[in-house]
Amino acid sequence: MTAPSTESAPPVPTPSLTPSPSPSPSPSRSFERPPAPTGRLDVDKLYAARLHAVRVRPYLATALFALHVVESRDVPTMAVDRHWRCYVSPAFVARLPVEELAGVWVHEVSHLLRDHHGRSDRVARERALHGVADRLRMNIAADCEINDDIYGEGLVRPTGAVTPGTLELSDGELMEDYLRQFRLGPLTEEFAWLDCGSGADGLTRGWDLGPDGAHGLSAQERDAVRFRVAQAITGRPGDAPAGWRRWAEEAFHPPQQWRELLGAAVRSAVSGSGSGGDYSYGRPARRSAALPGAVLPALRRRPPRVTVVVDTSGSVSDAELGSALLEVTAISRAVGGRRDLVTVVSCDAAAQSAQRLCGEEDIPLVGGGGTDLREGFATALRTWPRPDVVVVLTDGQTPWPVSRPSCRTVVGLFGRPVRVNENSGDYRPPSPPDWARVVTIGAGAGRAA
């Protein structure tokens, strides 16, 4: 099922999508297929709507003004391509109130900011979804991700816009999640014409100007726009909906394969046998019934405790220390969000005292000298209560303990070229011991041992 154009598409057997043969004073649906376009594009009205969108959503101003308008009679309403051109139907602009048109501006630029074209391409490769009907489903799923929370507070939702409720789905999910939950059918029939352009689903249209066309943004310019918008959202806490706040956080700290590997390694360590388990008389063992007069303790699972040793020696850069703070936050999520169960030790040639995690911005990372993480291990194992898992974040330029610690160990190595001793071409730093689970983190990383 393809999104029809305004001139050559066959009629759709749905009453709400059939253009009325005679003019009617009642307002038509904002997302209906428009009648045959006549006249020129009313740019004054279109730009007035953009100004209204900027006034009610100031954090999107950079993105809204970055869009270049292209008049087109091949699009049913408004559409975008991945190069930040906005294709506009003159008839659609003529019939829509300025307030609703402002909502369409925000809707279309949201596709580009949230990289729906790139995400659709990845989903198509992973799930073998290559048909036109599959791309229509992606467009509808992307609209559900956007429309569930961007309207209100001065921004009018265009009449007929698809929402999760329209498809009997829940709010607050991502395009990829919605795509798994519905198929084309009765609930989507009225959106058969939907076409937000290649910027929404990644499928190139015949009317796209392409990468060599005029007024397209380069990859660097697109990234700069996203970064500016993310800065505006995080700089005004509480003003943006939850979907935009989530997007802004991921724009600054995008998901990385190595972060998933590190989290998986920590979760595997804390869920292993002997981790987070202890005997307690709070609930007697079931075997006590076989021994009258005796009460046996039961083995009970308790939340695991994690101690993170951060290498703060002079060979570790500020950027790597910043990455280490992000990993501490990710580790707290890996143990269920219990920050009181995570302790941090900073270590160069000597270890500092262990600090219980309250917030990543409050962690004092003290050091700058040589490196001997054996001291960090010793301090971590002396903390009380004793940790179930020790996580070490380091560049690897350190001696390691000779014997295996009494708890599980995960080593996160900053991914960068190995530094060698200038006075000896044969010198290589000691590798992490075999008893540690090793994950390479940072740029160019994504390996686990």
C-alpha positions as CSV (number, residue, x, y, z in Angstrom):
1,M,0.0,0.0,0.0
2,T,1.6,3.3,-1.1
3,A,1.0,6.8,0.0
4,P,-0.9,8.3,-3.0
5,S,-0.1,11.5,-4.7
6,T,-2.7,14.3,-5.2
7,E,-3.2,13.7,-8.9
8,S,-2.5,10.1,-10.0
9,A,-3.6,8.1,-7.0
10,P,-6.6,5.8,-7.3
11,P,-9.6,6.7,-5.1
12,V,-9.5,5.1,-1.6
13,P,-12.8,3.5,-0.5
14,T,-13.0,5.5,2.7
15,P,-15.6,8.3,3.0
16,S,-13.3,10.6,4.9
17,L,-10.6,10.5,2.2
18,T,-12.9,11.3,-0.7
19,P,-12.7,14.9,-1.7
20,S,-16.0,16.7,-1.7
21,P,-17.3,17.6,-5.2
22,S,-18.5,21.0,-4.0
23,P,-17.0,23.5,-1.6
24,S,-18.2,23.2,1.9
25,P,-18.0,25.9,4.7
26,S,-17.1,23.2,7.2
27,P,-13.3,22.7,7.8
28,S,-11.9,19.7,6.2
29,R,-9.6,17.2,7.9
30,S,-6.1,18.6,8.2
31,F,-4.4,15.4,7.1
32,E,-6.8,14.5,4.3
33,R,-5.6,14.3,0.7
34,P,-6.1,17.8,-0.6
35,P,-8.1,18.7,-3.7
36,A,-6.3,19.5,-7.0
37,P,-4.0,22.4,-6.1
38,T,-4.6,25.8,-7.7
39,G,-2.7,29.0,-7.2
40,R,0.6,29.8,-5.8
41,L,2.0,29.0,-2.4
42,D,1.0,31.5,0.3
43,V,4.5,31.9,1.8
44,D,3.3,34.7,4.1
45,K,0.8,32.3,5.8
46,L,3.3,29.5,5.8
47,Y,6.0,31.6,7.5
48,A,3.5,33.1,9.9
49,A,2.7,29.5,11.0
50,R,6.4,28.8,11.5
51,L,6.8,31.9,13.7
52,H,3.9,30.7,15.7
53,A,5.6,27.3,16.1
54,V,8.8,29.1,17.2
55,R,6.9,31.2,19.8
56,V,5.2,28.2,21.5
57,R,8.2,25.8,21.0
58,P,11.3,28.1,21.3
59,Y,13.7,25.2,21.8
60,L,12.9,24.0,18.2
61,A,13.7,27.4,16.7
62,T,17.1,26.4,15.2
63,A,15.6,23.3,13.5
64,L,12.5,25.1,12.2
65,F,14.5,27.9,10.6
66,A,17.0,25.3,9.2
67,L,14.3,23.8,6.9
68,H,14.3,25.1,3.3
69,V,10.8,25.3,1.8
70,V,10.2,23.8,-1.7
71,E,6.8,24.3,-3.3
72,S,5.5,21.0,-4.7
73,R,2.2,19.8,-6.0
74,D,3.4,16.2,-5.7
75,V,3.0,16.0,-1.9
76,P,-0.4,15.6,-0.2
77,T,0.3,18.0,2.7
78,M,3.8,18.8,3.8
79,A,6.8,16.4,3.7
80,V,10.6,16.5,4.4
81,D,13.6,14.7,2.9
82,R,16.7,13.7,4.8
83,H,18.6,16.8,3.6
84,W,16.2,19.1,5.5
85,R,14.1,20.4,2.6
86,C,10.4,20.8,3.4
87,Y,8.1,20.2,0.4
88,V,4.8,22.0,0.7
89,S,1.5,21.7,-1.1
90,P,0.0,25.1,-1.9
91,A,-3.6,23.8,-1.6
92,F,-2.8,22.4,1.8
93,V,-1.5,25.7,3.1
94,A,-4.4,27.6,1.6
95,R,-7.1,25.6,3.5
96,L,-5.4,25.1,6.9
97,P,-5.6,27.6,9.8
98,V,-2.3,29.1,10.8
99,E,-2.5,27.5,14.3
100,E,-2.8,24.0,12.8
101,L,-0.2,24.7,10.2
102,A,2.2,25.5,13.0
103,G,1.6,22.0,14.4
104,V,2.5,20.5,11.0
105,W,5.7,22.4,11.0
106,V,6.7,20.9,14.3
107,H,5.5,17.5,13.3
108,E,7.7,17.4,10.1
109,V,10.8,18.8,11.7
110,S,10.4,16.2,14.5
111,H,10.9,13.4,11.9
112,L,14.3,14.9,11.0
113,L,15.5,15.6,14.6
114,R,14.6,12.1,15.7
115,D,16.4,10.6,12.7
116,H,13.4,8.6,11.6
117,H,14.9,8.1,8.1
118,G,18.1,6.6,9.5
119,R,16.2,4.5,12.0
120,S,13.8,3.3,9.3
121,D,16.7,2.2,7.2
122,R,18.2,0.2,10.1
123,V,14.9,-1.4,10.9
124,A,14.5,-2.3,7.2
125,R,17.9,-4.0,7.1
126,E,17.3,-5.9,10.4
127,R,13.8,-7.1,9.8
128,A,13.9,-7.3,6.0
129,L,11.1,-4.7,5.5
130,H,11.8,-3.4,2.0
131,G,8.3,-2.9,0.5
132,V,6.4,0.3,0.0
133,A,3.7,-0.9,2.4
134,D,6.5,-1.5,5.0
135,R,7.7,2.0,4.7
136,L,4.1,3.3,5.1
137,R,3.9,1.4,8.4
138,M,7.2,3.0,9.4
139,N,5.8,6.4,8.6
140,I,2.7,5.7,10.7
141,A,4.8,4.3,13.6
142,A,7.0,7.4,13.4
143,D,4.0,9.7,13.6
144,C,2.7,7.8,16.6
145,E,6.1,8.4,18.4
146,I,5.8,12.1,17.6
147,N,2.1,12.9,18.0
148,D,1.6,11.4,21.4
149,D,3.1,14.3,23.4
150,I,4.2,17.2,21.2
151,Y,0.9,19.0,21.0
152,G,-1.0,21.2,23.6
153,E,0.3,24.2,25.5
154,G,-0.2,26.5,22.5
155,L,0.4,24.0,19.7
156,V,-2.8,22.7,18.0
157,R,-2.9,19.1,16.9
158,P,-4.0,19.0,13.2
159,T,-7.3,17.3,12.9
160,G,-7.0,13.7,11.8
161,A,-3.4,13.3,12.9
162,V,-2.6,9.7,13.7
163,T,-1.9,8.9,17.4
164,P,-1.2,5.7,19.3
165,G,-4.8,5.9,20.6
166,T,-6.0,5.8,17.0
167,L,-4.4,2.4,16.6
168,E,-5.4,1.3,20.1
169,L,-1.8,1.5,21.3
170,S,-0.2,3.0,24.4
171,D,1.6,6.4,24.4
172,G,5.2,7.0,25.2
173,E,6.9,4.3,23.0
174,L,9.4,4.6,20.1
175,M,8.8,4.0,16.4
176,E,10.5,0.6,16.5
177,D,8.2,-0.5,19.3
178,Y,5.0,0.7,17.5
179,L,6.1,-1.0,14.3
180,R,5.9,-4.4,16.0
181,Q,2.4,-3.8,17.4
182,F,0.2,-3.1,14.3
183,R,-0.3,-4.2,10.7
184,L,-2.0,-2.4,7.9
185,G,-5.7,-3.0,8.1
186,P,-9.0,-1.3,9.1
187,L,-7.4,0.9,11.8
188,T,-4.9,2.3,9.3
189,E,-7.1,2.4,6.2
190,E,-7.8,6.2,6.5
191,F,-4.0,6.8,6.5
192,A,-3.3,5.1,3.2
193,W,-2.4,8.4,1.6
194,L,0.0,9.4,4.4
195,D,3.3,10.7,3.1
196,C,5.7,12.7,5.3
197,G,8.5,12.1,2.8
198,S,11.8,10.3,2.8
199,G,12.8,12.2,6.0
200,A,10.2,10.2,7.8
201,D,10.7,6.6,6.5
202,G,13.9,6.7,4.4
203,L,12.2,5.8,1.1
204,T,13.3,8.2,-1.7
205,R,10.4,9.8,-3.6
206,G,10.4,10.9,-7.2
207,W,10.1,14.5,-6.2
208,D,13.1,14.5,-3.8
209,L,15.9,16.8,-4.9
210,G,18.4,14.3,-3.5
211,P,21.9,14.9,-2.0
212,D,23.0,17.0,-5.0
213,G,20.0,19.3,-5.1
214,A,20.0,22.9,-3.9
215,H,19.7,24.1,-0.3
216,G,20.3,20.7,1.3
217,L,22.2,20.6,4.6
218,S,25.4,18.6,4.9
219,A,25.8,15.9,7.5
220,Q,27.9,18.2,9.7
221,E,25.2,20.9,9.5
222,R,22.5,18.5,10.3
223,D,24.4,17.3,13.4
224,A,25.0,20.9,14.4
225,V,21.2,21.7,14.3
226,R,20.4,18.6,16.4
227,F,23.1,19.6,19.0
228,R,21.7,23.1,19.2
229,V,18.2,21.9,19.8
230,A,19.3,19.4,22.4
231,Q,21.2,22.1,24.2
232,A,18.0,24.3,24.2
233,I,15.9,21.5,25.6
234,T,18.3,20.5,28.4
235,G,18.9,24.2,29.2
236,R,15.2,24.7,29.9
237,P,14.3,21.8,32.2
238,G,10.6,21.1,32.6
239,D,9.6,23.0,29.5
240,A,9.7,20.1,27.0
241,P,7.6,16.9,26.9
242,A,9.1,13.6,28.0
243,G,9.7,12.5,24.5
244,W,11.8,15.5,23.7
245,R,13.8,15.3,27.0
246,R,14.5,11.6,26.2
247,W,15.7,12.5,22.7
248,A,17.9,15.3,24.0
249,E,19.6,13.0,26.5
250,E,20.4,10.5,23.7
251,A,21.6,13.2,21.4
252,F,24.3,14.2,23.9
253,H,25.0,10.6,24.9
254,P,23.9,8.3,22.1
255,P,23.6,4.5,22.9
256,Q,26.8,2.7,22.1
257,Q,27.5,-1.0,21.6
258,W,30.2,-1.0,24.2
259,R,27.9,0.5,26.8
260,E,25.5,-2.3,26.2
261,L,28.3,-4.8,26.5
262,L,29.5,-3.3,29.8
263,G,26.0,-3.3,31.2
264,A,25.5,-6.9,30.2
265,A,28.8,-7.9,31.8
266,V,27.8,-6.2,35.0
267,R,24.4,-7.8,35.0
268,S,25.9,-11.2,34.3
269,A,28.3,-10.8,37.2
270,V,25.7,-9.7,39.7
271,S,23.3,-12.5,38.7
272,G,25.9,-15.3,39.0
273,S,25.9,-17.9,41.7
274,G,27.2,-16.6,45.0
275,S,26.5,-13.0,44.1
276,G,24.0,-11.1,46.2
277,G,23.2,-14.2,48.3
278,D,23.4,-14.7,52.1
279,Y,21.8,-16.8,54.8
280,S,19.2,-15.2,57.0
281,Y,17.0,-16.3,59.9
282,G,14.3,-13.8,58.8
283,R,12.7,-16.6,56.8
284,P,13.5,-20.2,58.1
285,A,14.6,-22.8,55.7
286,R,12.0,-25.3,54.5
287,R,14.2,-28.1,55.8
288,S,13.6,-26.9,59.4
289,A,10.3,-28.9,59.4
290,A,12.4,-32.1,59.2
291,L,14.4,-31.1,62.3
292,P,12.1,-30.5,65.2
293,G,13.5,-28.0,67.7
294,A,16.0,-26.6,65.2
295,V,15.7,-23.5,63.1
296,L,17.8,-23.4,59.9
297,P,18.6,-20.2,58.0
298,A,17.4,-19.8,54.4
299,L,19.5,-18.6,51.6
300,R,18.0,-15.3,50.4
301,R,18.9,-13.1,47.5
302,R,19.7,-9.5,48.3
303,P,20.4,-6.6,46.0
304,P,24.1,-6.9,44.7
305,R,26.7,-4.4,45.7
306,V,29.1,-2.9,43.1
307,T,32.3,-1.1,43.7
308,V,33.7,0.9,40.8
309,V,37.4,1.6,40.7
310,V,38.2,4.6,38.4
311,D,41.7,5.1,37.1
312,T,42.6,8.8,37.7
313,S,46.3,8.6,36.8
314,G,47.9,11.2,34.5
315,S,47.7,8.9,31.5
316,V,43.8,9.1,31.6
317,S,42.4,12.1,29.7
318,D,39.6,14.4,30.9
319,A,37.3,13.0,28.2
320,E,37.9,9.5,29.5
321,L,37.2,10.6,33.0
322,G,33.9,12.1,31.8
323,S,33.1,8.8,30.0
324,A,33.9,7.0,33.3
325,L,31.2,9.1,35.1
326,L,28.7,8.1,32.4
327,E,29.6,4.5,33.0
328,V,29.0,4.8,36.7
329,T,25.5,6.0,36.0
330,A,25.0,3.1,33.5
331,I,26.2,0.6,36.2
332,S,23.7,2.0,38.7
333,R,21.0,1.3,36.2
334,A,22.3,-2.2,35.6
335,V,21.7,-3.0,39.3
336,G,18.2,-1.7,39.2
337,G,18.8,2.0,39.8
338,R,19.9,1.5,43.5
339,R,22.6,4.1,43.7
340,D,23.1,3.3,47.4
341,L,24.5,0.0,46.3
342,V,27.2,1.5,44.1
343,T,30.5,2.7,45.6
344,V,33.3,4.6,43.7
345,V,37.0,4.5,44.4
346,S,39.4,6.8,42.5
347,C,42.9,5.5,42.2
348,D,46.2,6.5,40.6
349,A,49.3,5.3,42.5
350,A,47.3,5.3,45.7
351,A,43.6,4.7,46.3
352,Q,41.3,7.3,47.8
353,S,38.5,6.5,50.2
354,A,35.4,4.8,48.9
355,Q,32.5,7.1,48.1
356,R,28.9,6.0,48.1
357,L,27.1,7.1,44.9
358,C,24.6,9.9,45.3
359,G,24.9,11.6,41.9
360,E,27.5,11.3,39.2
361,E,28.1,15.0,39.4
362,D,29.1,14.6,43.1
363,I,31.8,12.0,42.6
364,P,35.3,13.3,43.5
365,L,37.8,11.9,41.0
366,V,41.2,12.7,42.6
367,G,44.5,11.8,41.2
368,G,46.9,12.6,38.3
369,G,50.1,10.7,39.2
370,G,51.2,7.2,38.4
371,T,49.1,4.1,38.2
372,D,48.8,1.1,40.5
373,L,45.3,-0.4,40.4
374,R,46.4,-3.0,42.9
375,E,45.8,-0.4,45.5
376,G,42.3,0.3,44.1
377,F,41.5,-3.4,44.3
378,A,42.7,-3.6,47.9
379,T,40.6,-0.6,48.9
380,A,37.5,-1.9,47.1
381,L,37.7,-5.3,48.8
382,R,38.1,-3.6,52.2
383,T,34.9,-1.7,51.9
384,W,32.0,-2.8,54.1
385,P,29.6,-4.3,53.2
386,R,31.9,-6.2,50.8
387,P,31.1,-5.8,47.1
388,D,29.7,-8.6,45.0
389,V,31.2,-7.2,41.9
390,V,34.3,-4.9,41.3
391,V,34.2,-2.8,38.0
392,V,37.5,-1.2,37.0
393,L,37.5,1.6,34.4
394,T,41.1,2.2,33.2
395,D,43.4,2.7,30.2
396,G,45.3,-0.5,31.1
397,Q,48.6,1.2,31.9
398,T,48.9,-0.5,35.3
399,P,50.1,-3.6,37.1
400,W,47.3,-6.0,38.1
401,P,46.7,-8.1,41.2
402,V,48.4,-11.5,41.0
403,S,45.6,-13.5,42.6
404,R,41.9,-13.5,41.8
405,P,39.8,-11.3,44.0
406,S,37.1,-12.9,46.2
407,C,34.4,-11.4,44.0
408,R,33.6,-11.1,40.3
409,T,35.5,-8.5,38.3
410,V,34.7,-6.6,35.2
411,V,37.3,-4.4,33.5
412,G,36.3,-1.5,31.2
413,L,39.3,-0.5,29.0
414,F,39.3,2.9,27.4
415,G,39.6,2.2,23.6
416,R,42.7,4.0,22.2
417,P,46.1,3.1,20.8
418,V,48.5,1.4,23.3
419,R,51.2,3.6,24.6
420,V,54.7,2.2,24.7
421,N,57.8,3.1,26.5
422,E,59.9,5.4,24.3
423,N,63.1,3.9,25.7
424,S,62.1,0.3,24.7
425,G,60.5,-0.7,21.5
426,D,59.7,-4.2,23.0
427,Y,57.8,-2.8,26.0
428,R,54.1,-3.6,26.3
429,P,51.8,-2.8,29.3
430,P,50.5,-5.7,31.2
431,S,47.2,-7.1,29.9
432,P,44.2,-7.5,32.2
433,P,44.2,-10.9,33.9
434,D,42.3,-13.9,32.6
435,W,39.9,-14.0,35.6
436,A,38.5,-10.5,34.6
437,R,35.7,-10.0,32.1
438,V,37.1,-7.3,29.8
439,V,35.1,-4.8,27.7
440,T,36.7,-2.1,25.5
441,I,34.9,1.2,25.8
442,G,35.0,4.5,24.0
443,A,35.6,5.4,20.4
444,G,36.1,2.6,18.0
445,A,35.2,0.1,20.7
446,G,32.6,-2.6,20.9
447,R,34.6,-5.7,21.9
448,A,34.1,-8.0,24.9
449,A,36.4,-10.7,26.1
